Amino acid sequence: MLAWRMEDEGRIIKAIITVLLGQHPAWLRTSFSIAAWILTVVLSPADYKPQSSPGALPDLPAYILFLCFRHADHCRDEPRAHSLLDAAINAIKRVMKKHSDDFDVVALWLANTCRLLNCLRQYGQDESYWQGNTARQNEHRLQNVDPQSFCHSLGALAVQLYQQLIRIAEKRLKPMIVAAMLESEPIQGLSSSSCPPGLRRSSAAPAHTLPELLQKLGSFHAALDHCGLAPSVGHQVLRQLLFLVSGTTLNYLLLRKDTCSWNRGIQLRYNISQLEQWLRAEGLLQSGTREVLEPLVQAAQLLQVKKVTEEDAGALCSLCTVLSPQQVVKILRAYTPTAGLEERISPSFISSVEKQLQAQYGGESSQLLVDTSHLFPVHLPFTASPLHLDELRIPDTLDLAFLVRL
């Protein structure tokens, strides 16, 4: 634990929250990772030894706050414990307001908030969280102050930070999605070769390409990893962002007649496969991200399948399991046949599909456009720290020499 006095509270908060990020935002916009910043700014290279300095982590502030909390618990001083965490929460909120559009800052404090929350659980009074503790870790359990109310406050703060993180990422992604998914042509010449002249798009290069979109998603994923955020939470972030990509692309497809064609389906399916390949390479394919892409996958397949006979109608209805009947019919009505190769879809075919889908789904779904503002509920799992608290090293540069290790 770290011994401190009530009058030290402001100095603690200033040293590890206000000063650490409030006055040093520039490091987050350099080419260094967060881990590299801690190495170069917080620690000198000579002092940094990963094996002997496990406290030299992006979530170091959370550990310091918890060690101070342990001292208040040791002293049976519940008001001081309350005051410390209230001050920390308020300071984090102030920093978040100042850096409201900075993905890296918000991600770092989301990781620290989750770590502090998990420390209170791991060393608290609920035995279900002790199962993975070592004997040394159990020696550091809280004895006097029940952390339950603090866990509730920190959990609420973590949800706020998560939602702010999503808003920042979505703001950066939105301008890229349509151009990357529907306007860029990885299969060169496919769209212009068979579109009627009136529907051909400009030959100008798209504003954004699929590789740019993947690079942006990759930068978000890397930042979450460097911050030490639990992988399961990072996966939820990526799932939410892929939902935005899928929903925005599908909505554009539903609203623009010139995007509904066989060749556009080929381009779209290729782009989706590149997204899936990226997810697989990042180890994200089994984290719920594939499911949010399924409506877009089915829309691309709908553009490619044969649409002539009654058998075709039945096969099409069997294919479209997550698209609503309204979405399927809208795409069919907007479909532009390939010149010289396809006939226009007959009204009777569309009517047959509509009747089969209504019989299949009843009145369950009348949705046409995807609500891309929808946020999936976030789950913040308990993740025990393997760190032994007595191994934590606090860099001198944090100006916390007034704290006495006990």
ChimeraX attribute file (.defattr): number of C-alpha atoms within 10 A of each C-alpha:
attribute: neighborCount
match mode: 1-to-1
recipient: residues
	/A:1	23
	/A:2	17
	/A:3	18
	/A:4	18
	/A:5	12
	/A:6	12
	/A:7	8
	/A:8	14
	/A:9	17
	/A:10	13
	/A:11	14
	/A:12	24
	/A:13	22
	/A:14	17
	/A:15	16
	/A:16	21
	/A:17	21
	/A:18	19
	/A:19	14
	/A:20	15
	/A:21	21
	/A:22	19
	/A:23	10
	/A:24	11
	/A:25	15
	/A:26	9
	/A:27	16
	/A:28	17
	/A:29	11
	/A:30	10
	/A:31	9
	/A:32	12
	/A:33	18
	/A:34	25
	/A:35	16
	/A:36	15
	/A:37	16
	/A:38	20
	/A:39	18
	/A:40	13
	/A:41	13
	/A:42	17
	/A:43	19
	/A:44	13
	/A:45	11
	/A:46	7
	/A:47	12
	/A:48	18
	/A:49	12
	/A:50	10
	/A:51	8
	/A:52	12
	/A:53	15
	/A:54	17
	/A:55	22
	/A:56	23
	/A:57	19
	/A:58	20
	/A:59	21
	/A:60	21
	/A:61	24
	/A:62	23
	/A:63	21
	/A:64	23
	/A:65	21
	/A:66	24
	/A:67	23
	/A:68	25
	/A:69	28
	/A:70	24
	/A:71	21
	/A:72	26
	/A:73	22
	/A:74	17
	/A:75	15
	/A:76	14
	/A:77	14
	/A:78	17
	/A:79	12
	/A:80	19
	/A:81	22
	/A:82	17
	/A:83	14
	/A:84	22
	/A:85	21
	/A:86	15
	/A:87	15
	/A:88	24
	/A:89	17
	/A:90	13
	/A:91	18
	/A:92	24
	/A:93	17
	/A:94	15
	/A:95	19
	/A:96	19
	/A:97	12
	/A:98	11
	/A:99	16
	/A:100	17
	/A:101	17
	/A:102	18
	/A:103	20
	/A:104	23
	/A:105	22
	/A:106	26
	/A:107	25
	/A:108	23
	/A:109	27
	/A:110	27
	/A:111	27
	/A:112	24
	/A:113	26
	/A:114	28
	/A:115	26
	/A:116	25
	/A:117	25
	/A:118	23
	/A:119	24
	/A:120	24
	/A:121	24
	/A:122	26
	/A:123	23
	/A:124	23
	/A:125	18
	/A:126	13
	/A:127	10
	/A:128	10
	/A:129	18
	/A:130	17
	/A:131	10
	/A:132	14
	/A:133	17
	/A:134	12
	/A:135	8
	/A:136	11
	/A:137	18
	/A:138	16
	/A:139	10
	/A:140	17
	/A:141	19
	/A:142	21
	/A:143	14
	/A:144	16
	/A:145	20
	/A:146	15
	/A:147	22
	/A:148	15
	/A:149	10
	/A:150	18
	/A:151	19
	/A:152	12
	/A:153	14
	/A:154	23
	/A:155	18
	/A:156	13
	/A:157	20
	/A:158	21
	/A:159	18
	/A:160	14
	/A:161	23
	/A:162	22
	/A:163	17
	/A:164	20
	/A:165	22
	/A:166	20
	/A:167	18
	/A:168	16
	/A:169	20
	/A:170	18
	/A:171	11
	/A:172	13
	/A:173	17
	/A:174	15
	/A:175	13
	/A:176	19
	/A:177	24
	/A:178	24
	/A:179	19
	/A:180	24
	/A:181	26
	/A:182	21
	/A:183	22
	/A:184	20
	/A:185	21
	/A:186	16
	/A:187	12
	/A:188	10
	/A:189	11
	/A:190	15
	/A:191	23
	/A:192	15
	/A:193	13
	/A:194	18
	/A:195	20
	/A:196	14
	/A:197	9
	/A:198	7
	/A:199	14
	/A:200	13
	/A:201	13
	/A:202	9
	/A:203	8
	/A:204	6
	/A:205	11
	/A:206	15
	/A:207	13
	/A:208	17
	/A:209	21
	/A:210	23
	/A:211	15
	/A:212	13
	/A:213	21
	/A:214	16
	/A:215	13
	/A:216	16
	/A:217	18
	/A:218	16
	/A:219	12
	/A:220	20
	/A:221	17
	/A:222	15
	/A:223	21
	/A:224	26
	/A:225	19
	/A:226	18
	/A:227	23
	/A:228	21
	/A:229	22
	/A:230	17
	/A:231	14
	/A:232	14
	/A:233	19
	/A:234	23
	/A:235	20
	/A:236	22
	/A:237	23
	/A:238	23
	/A:239	22
	/A:240	25
	/A:241	24
	/A:242	21
	/A:243	28
	/A:244	24
	/A:245	24
	/A:246	23
	/A:247	22
	/A:248	21
	/A:249	20
	/A:250	24
	/A:251	18
	/A:252	15
	/A:253	24
	/A:254	24
	/A:255	15
	/A:256	12
	/A:257	16
	/A:258	18
	/A:259	24
	/A:260	25
	/A:261	23
	/A:262	25
	/A:263	24
	/A:264	23
	/A:265	23
	/A:266	18
	/A:267	22
	/A:268	27
	/A:269	21
	/A:270	18
	/A:271	21
	/A:272	20
	/A:273	13
	/A:274	15
	/A:275	21
	/A:276	17
	/A:277	14
	/A:278	17
	/A:279	20
	/A:280	13
	/A:281	10
	/A:282	12
	/A:283	11
	/A:284	21
	/A:285	18
	/A:286	11
	/A:287	16
	/A:288	16
	/A:289	21
	/A:290	18
	/A:291	16
	/A:292	18
	/A:293	21
	/A:294	18
	/A:295	21
	/A:296	25
	/A:297	23
	/A:298	20
	/A:299	24
	/A:300	25
	/A:301	18
	/A:302	23
	/A:303	25
	/A:304	17
	/A:305	15
	/A:306	15
	/A:307	22
	/A:308	16
	/A:309	13
	/A:310	13
	/A:311	11
	/A:312	15
	/A:313	22
	/A:314	14
	/A:315	15
	/A:316	21
	/A:317	20
	/A:318	12
	/A:319	15
	/A:320	20
	/A:321	15
	/A:322	14
	/A:323	19
	/A:324	20
	/A:325	26
	/A:326	18
	/A:327	23
	/A:328	23
	/A:329	18
	/A:330	18
	/A:331	21
	/A:332	23
	/A:333	15
	/A:334	18
	/A:335	20
	/A:336	24
	/A:337	19
	/A:338	17
	/A:339	12
	/A:340	7
	/A:341	7
	/A:342	13
	/A:343	12
	/A:344	14
	/A:345	17
	/A:346	13
	/A:347	11
	/A:348	12
	/A:349	16
	/A:350	19
	/A:351	13
	/A:352	16
	/A:353	24
	/A:354	18
	/A:355	12
	/A:356	18
	/A:357	24
	/A:358	16
	/A:359	10
	/A:360	14
	/A:361	13
	/A:362	12
	/A:363	10
	/A:364	10
	/A:365	13
	/A:366	12
	/A:367	12
	/A:368	18
	/A:369	17
	/A:370	18
	/A:371	13
	/A:372	16
	/A:373	12
	/A:374	10
	/A:375	14
	/A:376	12
	/A:377	10
	/A:378	14
	/A:379	10
	/A:380	17
	/A:381	11
	/A:382	15
	/A:383	17
	/A:384	17
	/A:385	14
	/A:386	11
	/A:387	14
	/A:388	15
	/A:389	18
	/A:390	14
	/A:391	11
	/A:392	19
	/A:393	15
	/A:394	20
	/A:395	20
	/A:396	11
	/A:397	12
	/A:398	15
	/A:399	14
	/A:400	16
	/A:401	11
	/A:402	13
	/A:403	17
	/A:404	11
	/A:405	13
	/A:406	9
